[in-house]
Amino acid sequence: MKKITLLFLLIASYAWSQQQTVTYSVAPTTFEENQSITLTFNGSSINEATWGVTGNALYIWAWSLDLNDQNNADCPTNGDWGNSNEANRLTYNSANDTYSITFVPTAFYARTGIGRIGFLIKAKNGNGDKKSQDILLRVGTFQVNLTAPAQNSSTMLASGSNFTITANNTGGNASYVLKSNGSTINTNASTASYSYTHTAITSNQNYSLEVTQGATTITKNFTVIINPGSISGALPAGMGDGVNYNSSDPTKATLVLNAPNKDFVYVAGSFNNWQPTGAYAMKKDPTTGKFWIELSGLTSGTVYTYQYWVGDQTNLPANSPALVKTADPFSTLVLSPFDDPEIASLGVYPNLPAYPAGQEREVSVLQTGPNAFYNYNWSAATTNFVKPSKKDLVIYEVLVRDFDANRTYQNLIDRIDYFKNLKINAIQLMPVMEFEGNESWGYNTAYHLALDKRYGTEAKLKEFIDLCHQNGIAVIFDIALNHVYGRSPLERMWMTDTDNDGWANGVTSENPYCNQNAMHSYSVGRDLNHFNEPNNLTGYYVQRTIQRWMNDFKIDGFRWDLTKGFTQNCPYTGSASAQDACTNNYQADRVAKLKYYADMQWAIDPNFYVIFEHLGAGGSYNEEVEWANYRKTGDADGISKGIMQWRKMTDAYANFLKGNSANLAGVADATDRFIGYAESHDEERVIYKALTESGQTNGNLPKTLARMSAMGALHLLVPGPKMIYHFGDLGYNSSIFTCNNGTVNTPNDAISGDCKLDTKPQPQWTNNWLGDVARKKIYDDWAKMIDFKKRENVFENGTHAWNFSQTGRTRLDIWTSTSQTADLSYVFVLTNATNTAYNAPAGFPYAGTWYNLMDGTPITVTDVNMIIPIEIDGFRIFGNKQALERNDFKTTAIALYPNPAKGVFNISKDTKQVSVYSITGQLVKEFKGDFSNDYQYSVENLNQGMYIVKVIDSEGQETTLKLMKQ
């Protein structure tokens, strides 16, 4: 249970060192499920300080199983692993230093028919493995002990072997019935100690031992797997690992598994009732060593589920299980007994295939025919999509989980106008590959070729991508190929399992994919070895992953997570600082490998965006420059490539907002392949920093929001690709460390833990931020700037220069020419992030007619050093030509009258919506419907004062007007 529970969480690393063995007692020692019991734990056996516990705040985390040790269910009052429910807090008795809790199992676990209860002790936030060992207790005076073999075990035998089953029970004699493959093979009507030997076994056996006393029956399940020996057979040509569909015959599919150092593999599935006979032992190709089998008799459109049963008896490494049941590592759809019940209850995946009863852990799905889950008809917008120039990119980073209320791809589809109106030209989705649990950032990936089902179906994601392409928006996937997590077959097939709970706590040296220990200082999950030659299964896995998403989903780019992990040169040798220095130095193996993977992508699509999260310093920055210039010029196809890099500028932009000294020059690089950003999923929100750190904006949200437009001008207009994160364009001001309970902690907080990964609130929709004047201004201003950037050559190919000489009054110049031209060729930005009005010397490069690019107003310049008044927290953008499209600044004939108004006002055009806001941005009155130009809008209940009126006319045009209420 412990790893089933923990795998629902995104854990930073494998850290088991803090688990504690707790001594305890239960009173009474035997009990029925409807009887009150007391669990008492010795405080002396718990080191609360290790878990950062204060105030004796310890909690029980509990689960239960039925009479057959199945149907595991968590206690409904557990709460979250990172925030235990107070109902489960233990009572501390200082007199004898003990913790206790009293409950009736049926009430506590909210179920009947309980066979065993399980529990552990933990800190309120258990992240970082702040927990005890698991404890399991039998319920009831009638109990059955299967002494041999172990419950739910799989015993491997040679063909013709004998097999002995022994068991005993409490409470007097019971009736025993032993079944194999569904047929009764032995009975004993009255005994308390059972033994039977099944002789001369030649085929796989699925046993159930049914033990009955009175009206209660307890069933113990276990299996015998016969080693079929090596079955040689040449692998048919053209077969890749995973499922190979027969394009001409939907009744057939071929499965291929590469499992070096394994002796045999069975395929168990719905097509053989999960009881594979010798006919489902996979053949082994004598040339490649791959296991394979052709399935026949399939029905087109039927969903089939399957697993591999991977056996090893020859030179089995210490602590390795002889048999591992695992899904296909190349699965494109995975069903999970842990995650799918919630997905089904939420209804986010229509027609979700049922997880097969009686199985354990993940299973794979295959489906033949034209109606299979993976088929989709792409529009011409996708098949003919032309990607935006790398230098013109404005990327919007999205975590589907936190974007909108239902946390689905449909939410993104429904909000496509949000992206369109902001004018961005690329969306980057944080990882959507099958991850552990249902609430995650997605970097705890287990199956890189499978789509996680929590956000919706494969068809729905393809629909979203297609819709983006129809609106000129590229789609980039974030991908974490540095590592895998514990459910992954890449780890499981070669795992060590010292506590025999079926989950990995290490890998053997035989593992062809994973390092036993991370070879760099940024370890998460199980580190992948990208250099295991000569066969390099990891390289092949990466190639197939790339092909899967590029070919099947028509995406436009990958953002590669944690690229510093792609090295084998930096193992831990006793010094963490030395390992870190090595990881951050130039590593030639990493440079070559990542160029190799870039070439894989460009071989499929020469215009594909390849983006690395490297954040280089020192020698590793030199890697970034080398990648940025890689194949940038000189390719035979004439297409400029070059690998893009993330460029973090959070602190600098936060300092600008605060009115502090800020050098923003790092937002761009001479290679023009660095994606500058003020915010990303990993960085604190700039507004939160401005509100909580030292500066002019501390505690002043209106002032901070007012400066965001100026910040956007100093960010978005700088030549080179840029990125926005999750509603930064609306001034999102909650900390990235906001916890599920609404509190805010700090990174690696000792007690509450790091809440960065917690699900975030969505005030942008619940509080209608698009209706908030201050926030909508940021959105509209940034949209204009992004539109400039996309349309005007000066923002793509111009030179730029900074002037930071006056704190809070940063100046940015961008130009392709310093003399007048027919095109927009010179733009400059003036800012005033100070608390005093600023009479700014304009510094026009030459006299003539210039334009305020934000409103289209022309200005005649005779004195290039004329004074430009800029209000507190304001900014100006001037250009030598008009950049706004006509619809952005055309004179509207719409009017509001009478103004001032006493009780009612009219609008001179037919309208669909009229919204009235207070001067602070609060929506105070709204009219929705079809209103003619003689309709009278009542404001009698409003106080006297100034209001903002937003009008959407019958043609869909928006206009903002002022109203004075008398």
N, C-alpha and C positions, 0 to 999 in steps of 0.2 A: 504493500500500500504506500510505503513512503515515497517510492519513486513515481508511482502513478500520480500521487498528489503533487509532488514537486514538478513533474513534467508539465503541469498546467501553467507553470510560471516560466518567464524568461529569466534564467539565472545567468549571472555574469560568467561563471566558470564552474567547473566541477570542484566542489569544496565540501568534503565530508568530515573535515577534521573537528568540527564543533559538536558533532553528535555526542550525547552523553547517555551512559547507561544508568537508568534511574531505578532505585529499589522501591518496591511498593508492596501493598497488601490489599486484599479484597475481602470484604465481610458482607455476607457469609462466603465461605470458600467455594461452595457450589450453590447455584441459584437458578431459578427459572426466569424466563423473560419478563414475567409480570410481577417479579419480586423486587423490592427496593434493595439496592446494594450501595456500599460506600467504598470508594477507591481512595486509598491514602498513600501519599508519596513522601519519602524521607527527604527533607530539605537538605540534609547533609550530603546527599548524593547528587544535588543539582548545583552547579556553579553559575548562579544568575549573572554574575559579572561578565562571564564569557559571552553571554548573549546580549549584554547591555541592558539587562532588566533592572528596573528600580521599583521601589514600592511593592515588592513581592507580587508583581503582575505576571503570573504564569497562567497558561490556559491549556485546556484539553482540546485536542483535535481528534475527532472520533469517527469511526465508520463501522459498518456491520456487514455480515454475510449471512446467507440463508442456511438452512440445515445441511445443504450439500456443498457448503463453502463456495457458493457462487452468488451472482447478483449483488456484487459489492455496491454499497450506497453510503455516501457521506451523511453524517449527522446534520440535520437541517439547521441547527443553530451554530455550526462551525464559524460562519462568517467567511471572510476572505483570508487566504494564507498570509497576506500582508497586513491584515487588520482583523484579528479574531473578534468574534462577537462576545460582548460582556457577559452574556448568558452562560458562556463556557469558561468563565474565569474561576480558578480554584480558590477555595477559602484557605487562608493562611492562619495557622495556629502557632503563635510565637512561643507558647509555653513548652511545646515539645518539638518545635521546628518541623512541622509537617504541613503538607498541602492536602486538601481533600475535596471530594465532590460526591454527592449522593443523588441517585436517580433510579427510576424504574426503566429498564431497557426498552420496553415497548413504547413508552412515552418519549424517552430521550431520543431514540432513533426513529420514532414515528413509523414503526412497522411491526408486524408480527411474523412468526415463523423464523426467528433469529437462531442461527446455529453458533455463530461466534461474534463477539464484539472486539473491535480493535481500537486502539487509541495511542496517542503519544502526548508528550508535554512539550510546549513551545513558548517562545516569547510572543507577544502580541503580533509583532511582525516577524514571521518566520524566515524571511528572505535571508540568504546567506547561510542556510541550514542551521538556524538557531532552534534546535529541536532535540528531543531524546530519541532513543531507539523505538521501534514499533513494539507494541505489546498486544498479544492476542489472547483472549480468554474464551473457553467453551461455555455455552449456556445450556442449562438443563441437567437433570440427574441422569438422563439417558444420553450417553456419549459413545461415539464409535472412534476407535483408534486404529487406523490403517498402518500396521507396523512395517509391511513390505508389500509392494513398493511404496514410495511416497505419493501422497495425494496429488493428482493432476500431473504426475511425472510421465516421462516417455523413456522407456528402457530399450536400449538397442541390443539386439541378439543376432547371432548367426542363424541361418536357416536350419531347422531341425532341433533347435534348443528347447529345453524345458524352462518353465517359469512358475515360481511359487508365490502365492498370495497369502498373507497372514493378516489377521485383524482380531481385535477384541472389543468388548463393550462393557459398559457399566449398567447397573440396574437389573441384573439377572439375565436369564437366557433370552436370546432373540433369534429371529429367523433370518438366515443369510441366503441370498440368491445372487449368483455370479453370472453375468451375461457378457458375451463377447460378440461384437459386431451385431448386436441386437438380439442374439439367440441365447437362451439359457444353457449353460454348460455344466453347472453344479448347483446343488442346493443343500442346505442343512437347516432343518426346521427348528432345532432347539439347541443352541450352544452360546456360550459367552466367550469362546476362544475358537476362532475359525482358521483353517489352513486348507489350501488346495494347491496342487501342482498341475499345471496345464502342460502336457507333454507334446514333443515333436511338432513345434510350431513352425510353419513354413510361410505364413503370410502375416501382414500387419493386423494387429488386434486392438480394438477399442473396447476396453473393459468398463463395466459398471458393477459395483458390488452394492446391492440393495439390502440394508439391514433394518428389520422391522421389529419394534417392540410396542405392543398395544396398538394405538392408532398412529404412531409416529414412525416414519420411514426416513432413514438417512442414507444418501447415496454417495459413494466414493468412486471417482472416475480416474482412470490411468490407461496408458497405452503401451503396447510393445511394437517396436519398429524393427523389421527384419532388414539387415544389411543385404541389399540385392547383389552386392559385388559390382565390379566395373562392367557396364554395358556399353560397348563401343559402337559408335555410329558416326558417320561423316556428317557434319553440319551442312545443310543445304546452302547453296551459294546465296549471297545477298542478305543474310540474316544478321540483324543487329541485336544487341542485348535488350531484353524486355519482350514486349508483345510484338509479333510480326503478323499483320493481317494479310490474308490472301485476297488480293484485289479482285480476282475472278471467281472466288468461291467463298461465300460468307459462312459456310459451314465449317471452315477450318481456320486455325490460327496456330502459329508456332511460338513457343516460349523459349527464351534463351537466357541462361544465367552463367556468369563467369564467377566461379567460386574456387580460386586456387587453394590447394592444401586440404580440400574437402573430399571425402570418399564417395558420397552418393547424395542424390537429391530426389525427393519425391515431390510431386505436385498434388496438393490437396485442394479441393474446391467444390463449388456447388454442382459441378458437372460429374463428380464422383461421390456426392453426399459426404464430403470431407472424410472419406475413408479410403485412401488410395491403396489400390492393390499393386501388384508387380507391374501391371500395365501402365502405371503412372510413375514408374521409376524413370528418371530422365537418362537419356543416352549421353555419353561423353565423347566429344569430338577428339580423335587421337592427335590432331594437329594443333588445335588451339587450346585444348583442355576444357572448353566450355561445355556446360550441360545444356541439353535441349530436348524438346518433345513437341510433336505436332498433335494438337487437339483436333478431333474431328467430331462430326455429329452436332455441331453448334447450330443454334437457331438465330437467324438474322434478327437483330433488334433486342434480343434477350440479354439482360445484364447477368454476367457470370462473375463470381468472386473466387479468388484463389490465393494460396500462400505457397511458399517453398518450405519444405521440411529438409533442412540441410544437416547431413550427418557426417561425423568425423570419429573414426576409431584409431586411425594410424597416426602415431606420434602426436597424440592429442596434448596440446600445451596444458600446463598446470592451471587449475581453476577454470578451464574452459568447458562449457556444456557440450556433451557429445551430440546433442541434437538442438538445433535452433529453428524455431518457426518464425518466418519473416515474410513480409510483403516483398514485392519485386522492387529493387532499388530504382528501376526505370519506369515505375508506375506513373501513369498520367492522371489517375483518379484513385484515391485511397479512402477506404472506410475505416473508421476508428471507433472502438467501443467506448473510448473516453470522451471524445469530442462530439460524436454524432447525435447523441440524445438531445443535447441542447440545440444543435443546429436544426434538428427535426422539430423541436418545440417552437422555435422562433419562426419557422416557415420561410427561411431565407434561401433555401435550396429546394425548389419544387421537384417533386418526384425523386426525392433522395433515395437511392437504393438502400434497402434494409441491410444492416450489419448481420451476418449469418449467426444464428443462435448457436451457443455452445463453443464458439471459437474464442481465441484470445489474441490481443494486440491487433495491429493493423492488417488489413487484407487488401489486395489489389482488385481492380475492376477491369474486365475486358468486355467489349461489345462490338459485334460485327454489323455490317450493313449500312445503308444510307441514312438511317435514323439514329446512328450512334451518337453518344453524348458529345463527341468532339467535332461533329460536322457543323459547318456554318457557311452561309453564302455571303461572301464579302461584296460590298458595293464597289463601284468603279472609283469612288473617292479614295478607297484604301489601295486598290490595285494600281492606281495611277498617282498615288500620293507623292508630292515633291516636298522633301524635308526643308524646313527653314535653314538658312545659313548658320553654321556654328557660331559665328560672331554675332548673329542677330538674336540668338536664343534668349528668351525670358521663360525660365522654367518655374513651374509651380509645384512644389513638393507636397504630396498628399499622403496621409495615413488614412486609409479607408475607414478604419475603426473609429477615428475621431472626427471624421468629416461631417457626418450628419446622423440623425437620431437612430436610424435602422442599421447603420454601419454596413451598407451594401453597395454593390456596383450600381444598382438601380438608383440609389441616392445621387451618385455622381451623374448619371444620365439625366435625372430630374433637374439637376442644378447646372446643366451645361451652359445656360445663359450667364451664370455667374462668371465662368471662365471666359466666355466669349466677350462679355462686356468689359472685362478687365484687360482684354486684348492680348493675353499671354499666348505664346505659340508652342508651348510644350508643357506636358504634365508628367511628373515623375512620381510613380507609385512606390511607396515603401513596400518591402517584400510581400508578395501574394502567393508564394510557393508554400506547399503544405508545411505548416509549422506546428509546434506542440501547443495544445490548448486552443482556446477560441478567442482569447483576448491577449494580443501580443503585438509588438512592433513587426514581427515576422522574421527577425534575424536568427531565431532559434529553429532554423529550417531542418526538416528531417527528410523530405522527399523533394528534390529540386525540380523534377520534371512534372510534378503534380500540382494542380491548383488547389489552394486551401478553400474549403467549401463554406466557411463562415460568411464570406462576403457575397456569395452567389455562385451561379453555375458558370461553366466554361463559356457557354453561349452568351450569357449576360455580359461577361467581361469583354468578349469579342464585339458585342454590340456597342459597348462603351468606346472601345478603341476605334471602331468604324465611325461612330458619331464624332469623335474627336477629329478624325481625318476629314470628315465632311465639313468641319469648321476650321480647317487649316491648323489643327493642333497636333503636334507630334506626341507620341507616348513613349516614355522611358521607364524601364523596370529597374528597380533596385534589386541587387542580387548578392547573396552572401555565400560565396564559394570558397571561403577560407576554411570553413569548418562544417561539421554536421552535429546534430543533437541526438540524444540517446535512443530515440525510436528508429533512427536511420538503419537500414540494413547494412550500410557501409561500416558501421560500428558493430552491429549486433552479430553478424556472421562470424566475426573473429574476436568476440568479446571475452573478457573474464567476468565471472559472476561468483565471487567468493562467498556470498551469503545465500546463493541458490534461490534468489527471488525472481529470476528470469530477466533481470535488468543488468545492463553493463555497469561495472565499476572500474573498467579499464579495458584495454585491448592488448592482444598478444603481438609478439614481434612478427607473426605471420601475416598480419593485416596488410593487404596490398594498397589500401586507401589511406589509412589513418596513422599518424604518428602516435607512439605511446605517450610521448610528452611533447608539449608545444615547442616549436623551434623558433619562437619569437616571443616578445615580452607582452603582447596584447592578446593573450589566450582567451578565447571563449569557446564553449562547446568542445568538440573533439577535433583537434587540428588535422587538416588534410595534408598529405604529402603529395606535392605536385611534381616530384622528381624521382619517383620510384621506377627507374628504368630496369630492364629494357622494355617491359610491357606497358608500364605507366597507365594503370587502370583509371587513376584519377584524371589524367589528361583526356582519356576517352569519355569519362563521365562528364567532364566540363564541356567537351565538344558536343555531346548529345544534348546537354542542357541548353547550350547556345542555339543549336539547331531547333530544338523544341519551341522555344519562345519566339525566335525570329521567323521561322517558317510557319508555325501553326497560329501564331497570334499577331503576326505582321507588325511587331513593335519596331520602334525607330532607334532605340538605344538601350544600353545597359549602364547603370551606375554600379561599379564594382566596389563592394564594401570591404573595408579593412585590407587594403592591398599590401600593407606592410607585413601581413602574415604570409605572403607568398614567397617564403625563403626557407631554406633548410640550414642556414648558416649560423643561427643564433640560439642554440639550446641553452638552458639554464645550467650553469656550471658552478653554482655556489654563490653568485653575486647577482642580485636583481639589477643593480645599476649597470653592471657590465653587459648583461643581456639587453637592457634597454638601449644602451649606447650602440651595441651591435645592430639592433633592429633599426635604429634611426640613422645608421650610417649607410653609405652606398653599398648595395648588394647586387653584384653582377648577375647572380642566378635569378633574382627577382626581376631585374630589368629584362633579361632575355625571355623569361617565361611569360611575363605579361605582354610583351611585344608579340609573342607567339599566339597568345589568346586574342589579342587585337587583330592579328592577321586572320584568325579563324572567322571573326565577325565580318571583316571587310571582304573576305572571300565570298560571303553570302550577299552582302550589300555594301558596296564601296562607300556609300554615304552614311553608313551607320554611325551613331554617336557612341563613342567609347569614352567613358568617364570613370576616373579613379578617385576614390577617397583615400588619399595618401597623406595630405597635410604635412608635407615634408619639412624637415629642418636639417640643416647641416648637409651631410652627404645625401640624405634621402631627398632633399630639395633638388639636388643635381639630377636625380632620377626623374623627377617631375619634368624638368626642362628637356631632358633627353626624350621622354615620352611625348611631350608636347610637340616636338619637332619631328617626330618619327613619321615618315612618309607624308610629311606636310607638303612637300613639293617634289616634283620629278617623277611621279608615278606615270607609268605608260598610259593609264586610263585618263590622265589629265585631271583627276579628282583630288583636291587637297584634303588630306586626312589629318593626322595629328591627334593624339590622345588628350582629352580634356581633363582638368584636375579641379577638385574643390579648393576654394580659397576662402577661408574663414576670416570675417572682419567684424565679429560681434562686438567686441569691446570698443573698437574704434567708433563704430556708428552709435553705440550707446553713449560714448563720451560726447559725441557731437550733440545728441539730444539733450544731454545734461548741461550743455554749455561749457564743457571742459575742453581742454586742449585735445585735439584729435587729428591724427595723421591717417588719412583715408587712402593714401596712394597705393597701398597693397591690394586694393580691390581688383586691380587689373595687372596683367603681366605682359611683357613685351612679346611673348609668344602668341598672344591673343587666344590662348586655349585654356585660360583659368576662369572658372565659374565663380565669380565673386558673390558673396551673400552676407547679409547682416544676421540672418536667422536660418537655422536648420533644425532638424529633429533632435540634434545632439546639443544644441546651444541654448542658453538662457534667452528668454525674450528680451529684446532691447528695451521695450517700454517698461517691463518689470524692473530691469536694471535701472532705468532712468527714474522710476518712482521710488526705489528703495535704496539707492546708493547716493553718495555725496554729489550734490550739484543743484542747479537752479530748479530742476523739475522734481526734486524729491517731494513725494506726497501730492503732486499737482498733476492730476490726469489731464484736465483741459489743456494745460500748457504743453504737456508731452505730446498729446494728439495733434496740437496745432503745429508742432515742429516736424511731424512725420512726412508731410509733403515735401519740405525742404530736404529731408534725409533721402527721400525717394529720388529727387533730382540729382543728388550727389552720388547716388547708387546706380539707378537704372540708365542714366544717360551716358555713363562712362563706357567707351567702346569695349566690346567683349561680352561674352555670355554672362548672364546674371540669373539669380535664383531668389524666389520668394517662398517662405514657409507658412502654410496654414494660417491664413487670415491675418498675417502681418499687414496686409493691405487694408485691413479694417482696424488696425491698432490693437491687436490682441494683447491683453495686458496681464493675464494670469501667468504665474510662474510655470516653467516647464517641470518644476519639482512639486507641482500641486498633487496632493494625495487624493485617493478615492473619497476620503471623508471631508475634503475641502481644505484641510490644513496644508501648509507648505513646509517642507523640510529642506535640509541642505544635502548635498551629495554625500553618500555613505554615512548618513545619520546613524549613530550607534543604536538608537532605540527603535525609531520608526522605519528606518531603512531608506533607501534611495527611491523616491516615488516618481522618478522621471518616466518610468514605463507605465505608470498608472493611467487608466482611461481618463480623458480630460473632458471637462464640461464644454458645452457648445452655446455660449451666450450669443454668438454671431447670428444664430437663428432664433433661439428662445427669446432674446431681447431685441430682435429685429434691428440689428446694427445697420443694415442698409437704410433704415429709416431714421438713423441718428445722424444729424447734420454734420457733426464734427467727424464722425467715422466715415460717412459717405463721401466727404470731401477728400479724404485720403484716397479712397478707392477711385474716385473720379479723376483726381489729379494724377495718380499713378497710371491709370488707363491711358490718359493723354500722353504721358511720357513714354509708355511702352509702345504706343502707336507711332510716336515720333521715331523711336529706336528702330522699329521694324521697317518703316517706310523710307527713312532718309539716309542717304549714303554717308553723311558726315558722322553718324553714330556707329557706322560699321567700319569705315576705313579712315576715320579722322585721327589726327594727333590730339593728345589732350595734355593739359598742364594744370597743376594745382597751385593755389596760394593759401597757405595756412598761417600767414603772418599775424592775423587778428583772430584771437580765440573766439569761437562761436560765429565767425563771419567768413567761413570758408568760401573760396571762389574756385569755380571749375570752368576752364575754357576748352572747347573742342572745335577743331577746324580742319578743313581740307585746303583752304586758301585764306590768306590774310588780306586779300583784296576782293572787291565786289565781283560776284559771278551771277549767272542766271539761276543757279540752284542754291539751296540752303547749304552754305559752306562755312559758316562761322556761327557758333552758339556759345553763350557763356551764362553761367549761373551765379547769382549773388544770393547770399543767405544772411539771416540775422537771428541766430539762435542765442539771443541775449535778452536781458530784461529792459533794454532801452531802445528807443527808436533809432534808426541808423540812416544817416544821410550818406549814402555810399557814392564815392567817386565811380562813375560808370565804367570808365576805361574801355570805351568802344574802340575797336581796332581802326576804324575809319569812319568819316562822316557819311551821312546819307539817311535813307529811311530804314529804320529797324522795326522789329515787331516784338511785342510781348507774346511769346509763344503760347502762353496759357489761356489768353482770351482773344488773341488776334488783333489787339490794339496796336496801330502803327505809332511810331514816334520819330519825329524829324530831328536828327542829330546834327548840330552845327559845331558844338563843342564836345569833343570825344570824352572829356573829363567832366561832363555835366553831372550834377548831383541827382541820384535816384533815391527818393525817400522809401525806406523799407520799414514797415511796421514791426513791432516786437513779435518774434517768432515767425516772421514772414520770409519770403524769398521771391526772386524774379528770375525768369528765363528769357533772354533776348536772343533773337536770330536775325540774320540779314534778309531772310525771306519768310513768308508765312508758312507754317508747318501744319496748322490745323486743317482738317477736311472741312468742307463748306458746312456740313450739317452740325459741326461742332460750334460754329460761331455765327450762324446766320441770324439775322434779326427776326424775332418772332412777332407776329401780330397779336399775340394773346395778351389780354389785359385783365386786371382785377379791379373792380369798382363796386361801390364807392370805397375810397381809401383815403382817409380813415373810415372805418365802418363801425356802426353802433351795434346792430343786431344781426344783419345779414350782409352778404356780398354776392356779387355776380362775377362770372368769368365769361369772356367774350367768345369762347369757342365751346363746342360740344366736348364733353370730357367722359373718361372712363373711371378716373380715380382722382380724388382731391384729398391731400393729407395736410393737416395743420400741426406744426411743431412749435414748441416753446423755443425761445432764443437759445436755450441750453441743449436743445436737441430732443426733448421728450415729446412723443406723439400724444397730442391732446384731443384731436378730433379727426375723424376719417369718414369720407363719403365714397362708397363703391357702387358702381352701376353705370347705366347709360344716361347721362344728364345733358339736356339741351342747353344752349347758350343763354336761355332766359331763366334757368333754374336758380333759385335763391338758396345760398348756403348759410345755414344758421350758425352763429357763433355767440348767441346771447348769453350762454353760460360761461363764457371765457372772461377772465379778468382783463382789465385794461393793460395795454402794453404792446410790445412788438412781437410778431409771430412770423414764422417762415411757412409758406404755402407751397407744397410740391404738387404740380398738376401733370397728369398724364392725359393728353387729349385723345380724341376719338381715332387719331391716326397713329397713336402710340408714341408720340413725341413727348419728351419730358421738359418741363419748364419749372424753375424755382422763382417765386415772387415773394415780396415782403408785404405784410399786412399790419396796419396799425389799428388795434381795437380800442375804441373810445368807451 
